[in-house]
Amino acid sequence: MLDVLLRWAWIRRRTSAQDIEDFRNGQPLQVVGFTKSIGGAAVASVGRGKQIARTRQGYLRLAVGEAPVWGDRRGGRSATLQSPFGLKLTGEKVPMAPKFERYELVTADGTYDVAVPKKDAELVRYVFGPAQN
């Protein structure tokens, strides 16, 4: 929403380099995103006894010296992510969100899916680093 207001006012959005510099200087940042698995799967019934994991909207709170935290937008679920981290672009599209990229996030506790805006992907890659093969 903030980006929309900035565009209407002809103000440019901050760059990824500025976000990374702010992160390095200790400013906590939040990145919106989607997940099916961080904090546990939320399932939806699709009939005939079948269930699928539902995509949930939320945010990643990123701060130097603190473990990243995922929080669902509607509350109820949150998870502190434990290092070491690895991040790998999956190439899968995010339904109804063409400006997002889907990643596989590897943590000490397991492997999760996360989709973040393409404009914030450089910051997320900086924080989590590449996946180890």
C-alpha positions in Angstrom: 0.0 0.0 0.0 2.8 2.4 0.9 4.4 1.9 -2.6 1.0 2.8 -4.2 0.9 6.1 -2.3 4.5 6.9 -3.1 3.8 6.3 -6.8 0.7 8.6 -6.7 2.9 11.3 -5.1 5.6 10.8 -7.7 8.0 9.7 -5.0 10.4 6.9 -5.8 10.5 3.7 -3.8 13.6 3.0 -1.8 16.1 0.7 -3.6 17.2 -2.7 -2.5 20.7 -1.3 -1.8 19.2 1.2 0.6 17.2 -1.5 2.4 20.3 -3.7 2.7 22.3 -0.7 4.1 19.6 0.1 6.6 19.5 -3.6 7.6 23.3 -3.6 8.1 23.0 -0.5 10.2 20.6 -2.2 12.6 17.2 -1.0 11.4 14.6 -3.8 11.7 12.7 -4.3 8.5 9.5 -6.2 7.6 8.9 -7.9 4.3 5.4 -9.1 3.4 5.0 -12.5 2.0 3.1 -15.7 1.6 3.7 -19.2 3.0 2.0 -22.6 3.3 4.4 -24.1 5.8 6.1 -21.6 8.2 4.4 -21.9 11.6 2.6 -25.1 10.6 0.3 -25.8 7.7 -3.2 -24.4 7.7 -5.4 -26.8 5.8 -8.6 -26.2 3.8 -11.1 -28.9 2.9 -11.6 -29.4 -0.9 -14.3 -32.0 -0.7 -14.5 -35.8 -0.5 -12.3 -35.8 2.6 -9.3 -34.2 0.8 -7.4 -31.3 2.3 -4.7 -29.0 1.0 -2.4 -26.6 2.7 -3.7 -23.1 2.4 -1.5 -20.1 1.5 -1.3 -17.6 4.3 -0.3 -13.9 4.1 2.1 -12.5 6.6 5.5 -10.9 7.1 9.1 -11.6 7.9 10.7 -9.4 10.6 14.4 -9.0 9.8 16.9 -7.4 12.2 20.6 -7.8 12.7 21.5 -9.9 15.8 18.0 -11.3 16.0 16.5 -14.5 14.6 14.0 -13.7 11.7 10.4 -14.1 12.7 7.4 -15.0 10.6 4.1 -13.6 11.7 0.7 -14.3 10.0 -1.2 -11.2 8.9 -4.3 -12.3 10.8 -2.4 -13.4 13.9 -2.6 -16.7 15.5 0.6 -18.2 14.0 4.2 -17.0 14.2 7.5 -18.8 14.1 11.1 -17.8 15.0 13.4 -19.2 12.3 16.7 -20.7 13.5 20.0 -20.5 11.6 21.8 -21.8 9.6 19.8 -20.6 6.6 19.7 -21.3 2.9 17.5 -19.8 0.3 16.7 -21.2 -3.2 14.5 -19.8 -5.9 12.0 -22.4 -7.0 10.8 -20.8 -10.2 7.2 -21.6 -9.3 4.6 -18.9 -9.9 2.6 -17.4 -7.0 -1.1 -17.6 -7.9 -2.7 -14.2 -8.2 0.6 -12.5 -7.2 2.8 -12.0 -10.3 5.1 -9.5 -8.5 6.2 -12.2 -6.0 8.9 -14.9 -6.2 8.6 -18.3 -4.5 11.6 -19.6 -2.5 12.5 -22.7 -0.6 13.8 -21.6 2.8 16.1 -24.1 4.6 16.5 -23.6 8.4 17.8 -25.6 11.3 14.2 -26.7 12.0 13.2 -27.7 8.5 12.5 -26.6 5.0 9.7 -24.1 4.3 8.1 -22.3 1.3 8.0 -18.5 1.2 7.0 -16.1 -1.4 8.3 -12.5 -1.2 7.9 -9.4 -3.5 10.4 -9.3 -6.3 11.4 -5.8 -5.2 12.4 -7.2 -1.8 14.0 -10.4 -3.0 17.6 -9.0 -3.0 17.2 -8.1 0.7 15.8 -11.5 1.6 18.6 -13.2 -0.4 21.1 -11.1 1.5 19.7 -12.0 4.9 19.2 -15.8 4.3 22.0 -16.5 1.8 22.1 -19.2 -0.8 21.0 -22.8 -0.2 23.7 -25.3 0.5 23.7 -28.4 -1.8 
